[in-house]
Amino acid sequence: MTKPSLRLYLAAPRGFCAGVDRAIKIVEIALQKWGAPVYVRHEIVHNKYVVDDLRAKGAVFVEELDECPSDRPVIFSAHGVPKSVPFEASRREMAFVDATCPLVSKVHIEAERHYDAGLQIIMIGHDGHPETIGTMGQLPDGEVLLVETVDDVAAVTVRDPDKLAFVTQTTLSVDDTKGIVAALEARFPSIRGPHKEDICYATTNRQEAVKAIAEKADAMLVVGAPNSSNSRRLVEVGSKAGCCYSQLVQRACDIDWRALEGITSIGITAGASAPEILVDEVIDALKSRYDVQIEQIETAKESVHFKVPRVLRETA
């Protein structure tokens, strides 16, 4: 039986970013150094495949520090943690390694710098996301106010409208964030922003690649986890950029084949915490049903790399 033809547009860049790659290496090197178990506070990155693989190697994932014994090392996830977490780990004399993405740490430093200058901070981010919790937890309660939408900007109550700064979560929609920043600047003309945009290079690059594909493709599949902010943003970006159907899938088994009936072209990308092996799995699933012709759409080249912490480099 002849398979129907399918044009597959493969986004580039896609998948792992430098911060995710570094965080995973930190867990793997820590296991080599200290042996199993090594504890990890929160999922090291938001991807079940990655977490399950590290768990099989001896990592134990917990949500709070009090679930960790004091005599085993603990790693803080790539999303960052409130200051109270390393403080408590130090108090308990625990060995710990901070795997916070350096671009998230940059936002933490910005927030502290603004606070030291006497400014109250408004954070654009998603309520309850670990990165937002970690950034807001760098400063005393009330010093960082959270807004998620333009409507939130109109409702936020500040201490002094002339002494404000804003920071953002690194994994937001670039276009949506621009609207929120514009609303902040309209309401608070004196508000200070970051010297360089907080949304990270990988988030921006992956969204631009999706935009380049969206109008060409009948459907878009985004490989990523449902709790991955940057992956969910890619689904939204694809829909807003003109793709009629955009779906988030963790694995090939999650593909909604009924929704893809009659399509002749499809775009594929992956969130910054999704490994390439899962992209290959989705492509193989498509090849089992279609005669696939692949075209890669490259909108940027990435060469960013982050070193693991010195304590691991020196002893691994």
C-alpha positions, 0 to 999 in steps of 0.5 A: 500500500502506497503511503501518502506523501508528507513534507516535514519541516524540521526546526533549527535550532531545537531541543537542548539549550546550553543551560539544560545540557549543563544541568544534566552533566552536573547530575551525571558528574556528581554521580561519578564523583559521589556515587548513588544516590545523589539527590536533586531538588525538583526535576533537574529540567522539565522532561520525563525522559531525562528525569527517568534516565537520571533516576535509573543512574541513581538520582533521587528527585525530591521537591523540598530540601527536608526530604534529603538526608544531610549526608548525601549531596543535593543538586538544585535544578536548572530553574533556580531556587530561592536564597533560603534553599542554599542557606538551609543546605549550608546550615545542615552542612550538606554538600550541594551543587547549584545547577541554576542556568547562568542566564537565570542567575543573571536575572537573579543578579539584576533583581538584587542590583535593582533592590540595592539601588532602592527599587521595587521589582516587577517580575513578568512570569508564570505564577507557581513556575519554579523559575519565578519562585526562585527569582522572587525568592532572591529578595525579601517578601514584597520586594518582587511583584508578579505580573502575568498579563497586561491586565495584571499591569493595570491592577498591580499596586506598587510602593513608589511608581518612580522607583521600579524596575522589571525582570522577566522569566527566561522562557516566556513568549517573546511577543506576549512579553513585549506587550506586557513590557509596553504596558509597564512602560506606559503606566510607569514611565520611570521603570527600569528594564534589564540591560539585555533582554531576560528572555534567553537566546534559546527561547528566542531562537526556538520561537523564531524557527517556529514562526518561520515554519508555521505558515508553511505547515498544516500542523506543528508538533512540539516535542516537550513536557506539559510542565515545560514553559518554553515548550508550551510557548512554542505551541502557542507561537505556532498557533499565533503564527498561522499554523492551523493545528499545533500539538505538544507531545512528550513521546511519539505515542502521544501523537493525535493521528486523527487530528493529522488526517489529510495533512500534507505538511508538518513542522517539528520542533522541540523545547529546550529540555527535550532530547534529540532522541525524542525528535527522532522517535517522532520522525520515525513514527511519521515515516511509518505512516507517510512517505516523508521528505525532510527539509530543515529550516534553520533560522540561527546557529547556536554555539553557547556552552556553559561550564559545570561548577569548579567543584565538579571539574576539579574532582571528576 
